Amino acid sequence: MELKQILIDLVIILTYIGLGIGNFPGLRMNRATIALVGAATLITLQVLTLEEAWKAIDANTIVFLLSMMILNANLAYSGFFQLALNSLLHLTRSPFGLLCVLTFGSGLLSALFLNDTIALIFTPLVLQLTQRLNLNPIPYLLALAAATNCGSVATLSGNPQNILIASFAPISYLEFARALTPIAVISLGLQIGLLCLLYPEVRSTKPSPHSPLFRYRIYKPLLRKTLIITIGLLIAFALGLPLGESALTAAALLLITRRIKPQKVFLQIDWNLLIMFSGLFVLTYATQKLKLLAALTPPSNSPLKFLAVTAILSNLISNVPAVLVLHPLIEKTDISAWLLLAAGSTLAGNLTLFGSVANLIVAEAASSLGYPLGFKEHLRFGFPLTLLTLIVAYLAINFVK
């Protein structure tokens, strides 16, 4: 019996280490397969039954994520994101102006849609933009990665960890946005200031003689339909209608179409993320059942300590697993704690290059196109940004009513 317990503990520890690193050396495993294998092993070791594992998966979260991915796929195929970036670039053509437009533009879009989608679509566009203007792409890539994190903190639909919190906490879409939007805006301003300090060339307000605008194709009927449904979905969120059901209805309406093959939409679904979430729900249920979270309870007794634990854990095992591990420690009605969990797990993602999926998306896409963004380069920007934004979040949530 003792040997079995040691084996169970080892499986859980190795699974969380793998989730933090993102892979196991020598094995072709990503976070999705690590979470799934860990969950399956715990079922095999009879920590929980298959029925318990199935019930542990939060259907509302999975449905919400899947529905938002379908919405984002339709927006991408219609040309919406390229149109949005081009519209923003009409506002200015100076290095500093472009930094501001990119920061607040991608931050706003990340608040409305999943931040990983914005990072994925905007990275090649930002590289094209900086090439045309003969600008150093690194500060603009850092701006994009950080803005998708900082901007997404504003709403329940902005990132996967907020979607998780939406299923756990008794907080409406508008209440959440009212509390965290000011933090998001201040954080975006802070990142512009830090980038100006670290990269003096971005301070220039002299307009570029080159045209930074992109050629793109708009599918007007698809764009029109998708925007109407998207606006309807945002209204449903604002009215306090259930997030999962509202998003599923919007996704279903988008799938009734003659304009785009369903295979193309489903190719854009991040199945890895959905599988990882499912595995993590099972893993978290097992850790709760085994009462392995007791060690985290004392450091979580005060708001400051809880925020620190959230930030550290988010960088050790990633922000989504951190939310799943920490949410049982929060009283259902403690809205301030839920807001701290959302802000801490998201803003801590800026600390290192591996702190969030959005960071990795930007870094990997830039590297594949010949512009490597290294760990040290990111850390000298990410460390002060994370420290400052977490201070802002703590003060705003605990002392500003």
BELJO-V732383 format. One record per backbone hydrogen bond with DSSP energy under -0.5 kcal/mol. CO is the residue of the C=O (numbers start at 1). NH is the residue of the N-H. Records with the same first field share a line. If there is no record, write none. Layout:
BEGIN
CO=NH  NH
END
This chain:
BEGIN
1=5
2=6
3=7
4=8
5=9
6=10
7=11
8=12
9=13
10=14
11=15
12=16
13=17
14=18
15=19
16=20
17=21
18=22
24=27
27=29
30=34
31=35
32=36
33=37
34=38
35=39
36=40
37=41
38=42
39=43
40=44
41=45
42=47  48
43=46
49=53
50=54
51=55
52=56
53=57
54=57
57=59
58=62
59=63
60=64
61=65
62=66
63=67
64=68
65=69
66=70
67=71
68=72
69=73
70=74
71=75
72=76
73=77
74=78
75=79  80
76=79
78=219
79=83
80=84
81=85
82=86
83=87
84=88
85=89
86=90
87=90
88=91
93=208
94=98
95=99
96=100
97=101
98=102
99=103
100=104
101=105
102=106
103=107
104=108
105=109
106=110
107=111
108=112
109=113
114=117  118
115=119
116=120
117=121
118=122
119=123
120=124
121=125
122=126
123=127
124=128
125=129
126=130
127=131
128=132
129=133
130=135
131=134
136=140
137=141
138=142
139=143
140=144
141=145
142=146
143=147
144=148
145=149
146=150
147=151
148=152
149=153
150=153
151=154
152=155
155=158
158=115
159=163
160=164
161=165
162=166
163=167
164=167  168
165=168  169
169=171
172=176
173=177
174=178
175=179
176=180
177=181
180=184
181=185
182=186
183=187
184=188
185=189
186=190
187=191
188=192
189=193
190=194
191=195
192=196
193=197
194=198
195=199
199=202
200=203
201=204
204=96
206=95
210=212
218=220
219=223
220=224
221=225
222=226
223=227
224=228
225=229
226=230
227=231
228=232
229=233
230=234
231=235
232=236
233=237
234=238
235=239
236=241
237=240
242=246
243=247
244=248
245=249
246=250
247=251
248=252
249=253
250=254
251=255
252=256
253=256
255=257
261=264  265
262=266
263=267
264=268
265=268
266=269
269=271
270=274
271=275
272=276
273=277
274=278
275=279
276=280
277=281
278=282
279=283
280=284
281=285
282=286
283=287
284=288
285=289
286=290
287=292
288=291
291=294
293=296  297
294=297  298
296=300
297=300
298=301
302=306
303=307
304=308
305=309
306=310
307=311
308=312
309=313
310=314
311=315
312=316
313=317
314=318
318=322
319=323
320=324
321=325
322=326
323=327
326=329
327=330
331=334
332=170
333=335
334=338
335=339
336=340
337=341
338=342
339=343
340=344
341=345
342=346
343=347
344=348
346=349
347=350
348=351
352=355
356=360
357=361
358=362
359=363
360=364
361=365
362=366
363=367
364=368
365=369
366=371
367=370
372=374
374=378
375=379
376=380
378=381  382
379=383
381=385
382=386
383=387
384=388
385=389
386=390
387=391
388=392
389=393
390=394
391=395
392=396
393=397
394=398
395=399  400
396=400
399=401
END
